[in-house]
Amino acid sequence: MAWAEKLATGWRGRYRDQHGVKHKVTQPDGSLFERKKDAIEAAEEEAVKARRTAAVKQGALPASIKWGHWWDTIVVDRTFDESDTATAEKYIVKNWLRPKWGDTPLNKIPHDDVQEWVDDKQRGLGVRPGMSPRYARRIYAVFSVSMSIAVKKKVLDASPCVGIKLPKIPKKPKPYVETSHAAQLDLREDYQDAVEFGLETGLRPGELCGLHIHRCDLEKGWMDVVETFVHRRRVIRPIPKDQDARGVPLTSKAIEIVRRRMGDRDRSAGCGLQHTDGEACSSALVFLTARGRVMHPDALGQAMRRAAERAEMPRANANMYALRRGFGTRAARGGMDVFMLAGIMGHADIRETQGYVQMSPQVRAQAMAALGERPPLAAVGHDEDRGADPWGKRGADLNGDALESTGEDAAKDAV
């Protein structure tokens, strides 16, 4: 039951839920309604949503519920660490999913219709001019999640998204940074140390900026990756992106950088940021700016791009994930076991790790040697030759089939 009550400055909607508890309804910005009718309609809508939510929890929601109503029911439980992720999902639902599926009952969405939609046979999604295969997959992923939740909540017996063939993402080389050329960026010392540490450890940007000193065992040469800095919210999340803490070996250079960054600072001073698990922090961050502030991944990336321009290097290649690919490429080139590399980089699937191992001139030289051919020295592109291939571009050009990341670059450490 819904009704409206008159207040001094307008109308407020009211309704009772299935337990008889009264609820108040105002406009999204918290203001009152000008008309009684609008207040009642808003209250009735909220009452319907409350009944649907209760039905989902009780496993009594019918499969004939329309997709748009189903989404409104489940979206309240979808939370993200990054606000821009939630904004992107709202945009996808509004512009792509509601127009196509909003008025369709869940049990009237067959597998073939979903496949035709993905293939763009009805110009509903697909890979069209202006839409990349990756973005088409992202749109589909939101829809697929909604159907998976319907199965989990026992609204559907099976998801129509099982076995859907998605548009293929073309494989292409990705830029990476060699250790011998990081110094050419000519960065401020605090940023320079962060860049070189990233090349030595392969950390994600948020993991590097959220690294606490008590996670570093400088005597044994190991580091535990447990926390990550969620820069949009300015909080510390106590688990990295893959939801599983991991150990990363520290090179002598990485150990030197940690000791230099800490200096004589109080290691038990705390990071000064809220931890999302509610625990009080008693460990200092390793990487702070020259002014003693928390290092921001975006600010570090901007500094890298400006330094690249000054050094007449490709600006697009100067980013934190180029450092991460530099680490992966260097480790693979040195013969590190792929499963060990995946573990160190925090990948649950070695196919994700492949996207970080780029084809370099050194790899080509190894391949030619294995085939009994010795390539010219100029084609090898030694790291110590600072004038040769400073960003790994030549290696990428030598093999256009080099693998790219399967999605982590776009997500970064947000989700």
C-alpha positions as CSV (number, residue, x, y, z in Angstrom):
1,M,0.0,0.0,0.0
2,A,1.3,3.5,-0.9
3,W,0.2,6.9,0.0
4,A,1.5,10.5,0.3
5,E,1.8,12.9,3.2
6,K,1.7,16.7,3.0
7,L,4.7,18.5,4.4
8,A,5.4,22.3,4.6
9,T,7.4,22.4,1.3
10,G,5.8,19.5,-0.7
11,W,4.7,15.9,-0.7
12,R,6.5,12.8,0.5
13,G,5.6,9.3,-0.5
14,R,5.1,6.5,2.0
15,Y,4.6,2.7,1.8
16,R,4.6,-0.4,3.9
17,D,6.8,-3.4,3.1
18,Q,5.9,-7.0,3.4
19,H,6.7,-6.9,7.1
20,G,4.4,-3.9,7.7
21,V,7.4,-1.5,8.2
22,K,6.7,2.1,6.9
23,H,9.2,3.6,4.5
24,K,9.6,7.2,3.2
25,V,10.1,8.1,-0.4
26,T,11.5,11.3,-1.8
27,Q,13.1,12.4,-5.1
28,P,16.6,11.1,-5.9
29,D,18.2,14.3,-4.6
30,G,16.3,14.1,-1.3
31,S,13.8,16.8,-2.1
32,L,10.0,16.5,-1.8
33,F,7.6,16.1,-4.7
34,E,5.5,19.1,-5.8
35,R,2.5,17.0,-6.6
36,K,0.7,14.4,-4.4
37,K,0.3,12.1,-7.5
38,D,4.0,12.0,-8.2
39,A,4.7,11.1,-4.5
40,I,2.2,8.2,-4.6
41,E,3.5,6.9,-7.9
42,A,7.1,6.9,-6.6
43,A,6.1,5.2,-3.4
44,E,4.2,2.5,-5.3
45,E,7.3,1.9,-7.5
46,E,9.5,1.5,-4.4
47,A,6.9,-0.9,-2.9
48,V,7.0,-3.1,-6.0
49,K,10.8,-3.1,-5.9
50,A,10.7,-4.1,-2.2
51,R,8.3,-7.0,-2.9
52,R,10.6,-8.2,-5.8
53,T,13.6,-8.1,-3.6
54,A,11.8,-10.1,-0.9
55,A,10.7,-12.6,-3.5
56,V,14.3,-13.0,-4.7
57,K,15.5,-13.7,-1.2
58,Q,12.7,-16.2,-0.7
59,G,13.3,-17.9,-4.1
60,A,9.8,-17.1,-5.2
61,L,10.4,-14.6,-8.0
62,P,8.8,-15.9,-11.3
63,A,11.0,-16.4,-14.4
64,S,8.5,-14.2,-16.3
65,I,9.9,-11.1,-14.7
66,K,11.1,-8.6,-17.3
67,W,14.8,-8.1,-17.7
68,G,14.6,-4.4,-16.8
69,H,12.7,-5.1,-13.5
70,W,15.2,-7.9,-12.8
71,W,18.1,-5.6,-13.2
72,D,16.5,-3.0,-10.9
73,T,16.2,-5.8,-8.3
74,I,19.8,-7.0,-8.4
75,V,21.7,-3.7,-9.0
76,V,21.3,-2.6,-5.4
77,D,23.7,-5.3,-4.4
78,R,26.3,-4.5,-7.0
79,T,29.1,-2.5,-5.5
80,F,32.5,-1.5,-6.9
81,D,35.7,0.0,-5.4
82,E,35.9,2.4,-8.3
83,S,33.1,4.9,-8.9
84,D,33.8,5.1,-12.6
85,T,33.2,1.3,-12.9
86,A,29.7,1.8,-11.6
87,T,29.2,4.8,-13.9
88,A,30.3,2.8,-16.9
89,E,27.9,-0.1,-16.0
90,K,25.0,2.4,-15.7
91,Y,25.8,3.8,-19.1
92,I,25.9,0.3,-20.6
93,V,22.5,-0.7,-19.1
94,K,20.8,2.6,-20.1
95,N,22.1,2.7,-23.7
96,W,22.5,-0.9,-24.7
97,L,20.7,-3.4,-22.4
98,R,17.4,-1.7,-21.5
99,P,16.6,-0.8,-25.2
100,K,17.2,-4.4,-26.3
101,W,16.1,-6.6,-23.3
102,G,14.3,-4.3,-20.9
103,D,10.8,-5.4,-21.7
104,T,11.6,-9.0,-22.4
105,P,10.8,-11.7,-19.7
106,L,13.8,-13.6,-18.6
107,N,12.3,-17.0,-19.6
108,K,11.7,-15.5,-23.1
109,I,15.4,-14.9,-23.9
110,P,16.7,-17.9,-25.8
111,H,20.3,-18.7,-26.6
112,D,19.9,-18.0,-30.3
113,D,18.6,-14.5,-29.8
114,V,21.5,-13.7,-27.5
115,Q,23.9,-15.0,-30.2
116,E,22.2,-12.9,-32.9
117,W,22.4,-9.9,-30.7
118,V,26.1,-10.4,-30.1
119,D,26.7,-11.0,-33.8
120,D,24.8,-7.7,-34.5
121,K,22.5,-9.4,-37.0
122,Q,19.8,-7.1,-35.7
123,R,22.2,-4.1,-35.2
124,G,21.8,-4.3,-31.4
125,L,25.4,-4.8,-30.3
126,G,28.1,-6.4,-32.4
127,V,31.3,-5.0,-33.7
128,R,30.3,-1.9,-35.7
129,P,32.2,1.2,-36.8
130,G,33.2,3.0,-33.6
131,M,32.8,-0.1,-31.3
132,S,35.8,-2.3,-30.6
133,P,35.5,-6.1,-29.9
134,R,36.7,-5.4,-26.4
135,Y,33.8,-2.9,-25.7
136,A,31.3,-5.3,-27.3
137,R,32.5,-7.9,-24.9
138,R,32.2,-5.5,-22.0
139,I,28.5,-4.8,-22.9
140,Y,27.8,-8.5,-23.2
141,A,29.5,-9.2,-19.8
142,V,27.0,-7.0,-17.9
143,F,24.1,-8.8,-19.5
144,S,25.7,-12.2,-18.9
145,V,26.2,-11.4,-15.2
146,S,22.6,-10.5,-14.9
147,M,21.6,-13.9,-16.2
148,S,24.1,-15.8,-14.1
149,I,22.6,-14.2,-11.0
150,A,19.2,-15.3,-12.1
151,V,20.4,-18.8,-12.2
152,K,22.1,-18.5,-8.8
153,K,18.9,-17.0,-7.3
154,K,16.9,-19.9,-8.8
155,V,14.8,-17.6,-11.0
156,L,16.1,-19.4,-14.1
157,D,17.2,-23.1,-14.4
158,A,19.9,-22.2,-16.9
159,S,21.5,-19.2,-18.5
160,P,20.9,-18.5,-22.2
161,C,24.5,-17.1,-22.3
162,V,26.2,-20.5,-22.0
163,G,28.2,-21.2,-25.1
164,I,27.9,-17.8,-26.7
165,K,30.6,-17.0,-29.2
166,L,32.0,-13.5,-28.6
167,P,33.8,-11.2,-31.1
168,K,37.4,-12.0,-31.3
169,I,39.9,-9.4,-29.9
170,P,42.7,-8.9,-32.4
171,K,46.1,-9.7,-31.0
172,K,48.7,-7.0,-31.3
173,P,51.9,-6.0,-29.6
174,K,51.9,-3.8,-26.5
175,P,54.5,-1.3,-25.5
176,Y,56.9,-2.2,-22.7
177,V,59.8,-0.5,-21.0
178,E,63.4,-1.9,-20.7
179,T,65.2,-1.4,-17.4
180,S,68.2,0.3,-19.1
181,H,66.0,3.1,-20.5
182,A,64.0,4.0,-17.4
183,A,66.7,6.4,-16.4
184,Q,66.2,8.4,-19.6
185,L,62.9,9.6,-18.3
186,D,64.8,12.0,-15.9
187,L,62.1,12.0,-13.3
188,R,62.0,13.4,-9.8
189,E,63.7,11.0,-7.4
190,D,60.5,9.8,-5.7
191,Y,58.9,9.0,-9.0
192,Q,62.1,7.6,-10.5
193,D,62.4,5.1,-7.6
194,A,58.7,4.1,-8.1
195,V,59.3,3.5,-11.8
196,E,62.4,1.4,-11.3
197,F,60.7,-0.5,-8.5
198,G,57.8,-1.3,-10.8
199,L,60.3,-2.7,-13.4
200,E,61.9,-4.8,-10.7
201,T,58.7,-6.3,-9.2
202,G,55.9,-6.1,-11.8
203,L,53.4,-4.6,-9.3
204,R,50.2,-3.1,-10.5
205,P,49.9,0.7,-9.9
206,G,47.6,0.4,-6.9
207,E,49.7,-2.3,-5.4
208,L,52.9,-0.2,-5.7
209,C,51.3,2.9,-4.2
210,G,49.7,0.9,-1.5
211,L,52.8,-1.1,-0.5
212,H,53.3,-1.1,3.3
213,I,56.8,-1.5,4.7
214,H,55.9,-4.3,7.1
215,R,55.2,-6.4,3.9
216,C,58.8,-6.2,2.9
217,D,61.3,-8.6,4.3
218,L,64.6,-7.0,3.2
219,E,66.8,-9.6,4.9
220,K,65.2,-12.6,3.0
221,G,64.5,-10.6,-0.1
222,W,60.7,-11.2,-0.3
223,M,57.7,-9.0,-0.4
224,D,54.0,-9.9,0.3
225,V,51.5,-8.2,-1.9
226,V,48.4,-7.9,0.3
227,E,47.1,-4.3,0.2
228,T,46.3,-2.1,-2.8
229,F,45.6,1.7,-2.9
230,V,42.1,2.4,-4.4
231,H,42.9,5.9,-5.5
232,R,39.4,7.0,-6.5
233,R,38.2,6.4,-3.0
234,R,41.5,7.1,-1.3
235,V,41.3,3.9,0.8
236,I,43.5,0.8,1.2
237,R,41.8,-2.4,0.2
238,P,43.4,-5.4,2.0
239,I,43.5,-7.7,-1.0
240,P,44.9,-7.2,-4.5
241,K,43.0,-7.5,-7.7
242,D,43.1,-11.3,-8.0
243,Q,41.6,-11.6,-4.4
244,D,44.6,-13.6,-3.3
245,A,47.8,-12.3,-1.6
246,R,51.0,-13.4,-3.2
247,G,54.8,-13.3,-2.6
248,V,57.2,-11.4,-4.9
249,P,61.0,-11.8,-4.8
250,L,63.0,-8.6,-4.3
251,T,66.0,-8.0,-6.4
252,S,69.0,-6.3,-4.9
253,K,68.0,-3.1,-6.7
254,A,64.5,-3.3,-5.3
255,I,65.8,-3.8,-1.8
256,E,68.0,-0.7,-2.3
257,I,65.1,1.3,-3.5
258,V,62.9,0.3,-0.4
259,R,65.7,1.3,2.0
260,R,66.2,4.6,0.2
261,R,62.5,5.4,0.3
262,M,62.1,4.6,3.9
263,G,65.3,6.4,5.1
264,D,64.9,7.2,8.8
265,R,61.1,7.4,8.6
266,D,59.0,5.9,11.4
267,R,58.0,2.5,10.1
268,S,55.1,2.1,12.6
269,A,53.6,5.5,11.9
270,G,50.7,4.1,9.9
271,C,49.7,5.0,6.3
272,G,47.1,7.6,7.2
273,L,44.5,6.1,5.0
274,Q,41.3,4.2,5.9
275,H,41.5,0.4,5.4
276,T,38.3,-1.1,4.1
277,D,38.5,-4.0,6.5
278,G,38.2,-1.6,9.4
279,E,41.6,-2.6,10.8
280,A,43.8,0.2,12.3
281,C,47.0,0.6,10.3
282,S,50.4,0.7,12.1
283,S,52.7,0.5,9.1
284,A,54.1,3.3,6.9
285,L,53.7,3.3,3.1
286,V,57.0,2.7,1.2
287,F,56.3,5.2,-1.6
288,L,55.4,8.7,-0.7
289,T,55.9,11.9,-2.8
290,A,58.6,14.4,-2.1
291,R,56.2,16.3,0.1
292,G,55.4,13.2,2.2
293,R,52.0,12.6,0.6
294,V,50.5,9.3,-0.7
295,M,51.8,8.6,-4.2
296,H,48.9,8.7,-6.7
297,P,49.1,6.3,-9.7
298,D,47.6,8.9,-12.0
299,A,50.1,11.6,-11.0
300,L,52.9,9.1,-11.4
301,G,51.6,8.2,-14.9
302,Q,51.4,11.9,-15.9
303,A,54.9,12.5,-14.7
304,M,56.1,9.6,-16.8
305,R,54.4,10.9,-19.9
306,R,55.8,14.4,-19.5
307,A,59.2,13.0,-19.0
308,A,58.8,10.9,-22.1
309,E,58.0,13.9,-24.2
310,R,61.1,15.8,-22.9
311,A,63.2,12.7,-23.8
312,E,61.5,12.5,-27.2
313,M,60.1,9.1,-26.5
314,P,56.7,7.8,-27.4
315,R,54.3,9.4,-24.9
316,A,51.7,6.7,-25.1
317,N,54.2,4.1,-24.1
318,A,55.1,5.8,-20.8
319,N,52.7,4.3,-18.3
320,M,52.6,2.1,-15.3
321,Y,51.4,-1.0,-17.3
322,A,54.3,-0.6,-19.7
323,L,56.5,-1.1,-16.7
324,R,54.5,-4.2,-15.7
325,R,54.9,-5.6,-19.2
326,G,58.6,-4.7,-19.1
327,F,59.0,-6.9,-16.0
328,G,57.1,-9.8,-17.5
329,T,59.0,-9.6,-20.8
330,R,62.4,-9.4,-18.9
331,A,61.5,-12.4,-16.6
332,A,60.3,-14.6,-19.5
333,R,63.4,-13.6,-21.6
334,G,65.6,-14.7,-18.7
335,G,63.9,-18.1,-18.6
336,M,61.5,-17.8,-15.7
337,D,59.0,-20.6,-15.5
338,V,55.6,-19.4,-16.9
339,F,53.7,-20.7,-13.8
340,M,56.1,-18.9,-11.5
341,L,55.8,-15.7,-13.5
342,A,52.0,-16.0,-13.4
343,G,52.1,-16.4,-9.6
344,I,54.5,-13.4,-9.1
345,M,52.3,-11.2,-11.3
346,G,49.1,-12.3,-9.7
347,H,47.4,-14.0,-12.6
348,A,45.1,-16.9,-12.1
349,D,45.4,-17.9,-15.8
350,I,48.7,-18.1,-17.6
351,R,47.0,-16.7,-20.7
352,E,46.7,-13.4,-18.9
353,T,50.5,-13.6,-18.3
354,Q,51.1,-14.1,-22.0
355,G,49.7,-10.7,-22.7
356,Y,52.5,-9.2,-20.6
357,V,55.3,-11.1,-22.3
358,Q,56.1,-9.1,-25.5
359,M,58.3,-10.2,-28.4
360,S,61.6,-8.5,-28.0
361,P,64.7,-8.4,-30.2
362,Q,66.4,-10.7,-27.6
363,V,63.7,-13.3,-28.0
364,R,64.0,-13.2,-31.8
365,A,67.8,-13.7,-31.4
366,Q,67.1,-16.7,-29.2
367,A,64.7,-18.2,-31.7
368,M,67.1,-17.7,-34.6
369,A,69.9,-19.3,-32.6
370,A,67.7,-22.3,-31.8
371,L,67.1,-22.6,-35.6
372,G,70.8,-22.5,-36.3
373,E,70.9,-18.9,-37.6
374,R,72.9,-16.1,-36.0
375,P,71.2,-12.8,-36.6
376,P,73.2,-9.6,-37.2
377,L,74.3,-7.8,-34.0
378,A,72.3,-4.7,-35.0
379,A,69.1,-6.7,-35.0
380,V,69.5,-7.9,-31.4
381,G,69.1,-4.4,-29.8
382,H,71.2,-4.8,-26.7
383,D,69.8,-3.2,-23.5
384,E,73.1,-1.5,-22.8
385,D,72.9,0.3,-26.1
386,R,70.7,3.3,-25.0
387,G,70.2,4.4,-28.5
388,A,68.7,1.1,-29.7
389,D,65.0,0.5,-29.4
390,P,64.4,2.3,-26.1
391,W,60.8,1.2,-25.7
392,G,60.8,-2.3,-27.2
393,K,59.1,-1.1,-30.4
394,R,61.5,-2.8,-32.7
395,G,60.8,-6.1,-31.0
396,A,57.1,-5.6,-31.4
397,D,57.6,-4.8,-35.1
398,L,59.5,-7.9,-35.7
399,N,56.5,-10.0,-34.8
400,G,53.1,-8.6,-35.3
401,D,51.5,-11.6,-33.6
402,A,52.8,-10.7,-30.2
403,L,50.1,-11.2,-27.6
404,E,48.3,-8.4,-25.8
405,S,46.7,-8.2,-22.4
406,T,43.3,-9.9,-22.1
407,G,41.7,-7.1,-20.2
408,E,43.7,-6.1,-17.2
409,D,45.1,-3.0,-18.9
410,A,41.6,-1.5,-19.2
411,A,40.5,-2.6,-15.7
412,K,43.7,-1.7,-14.0
413,D,43.3,-2.3,-10.3
414,A,39.8,-0.9,-10.0
415,V,37.5,-3.9,-9.9
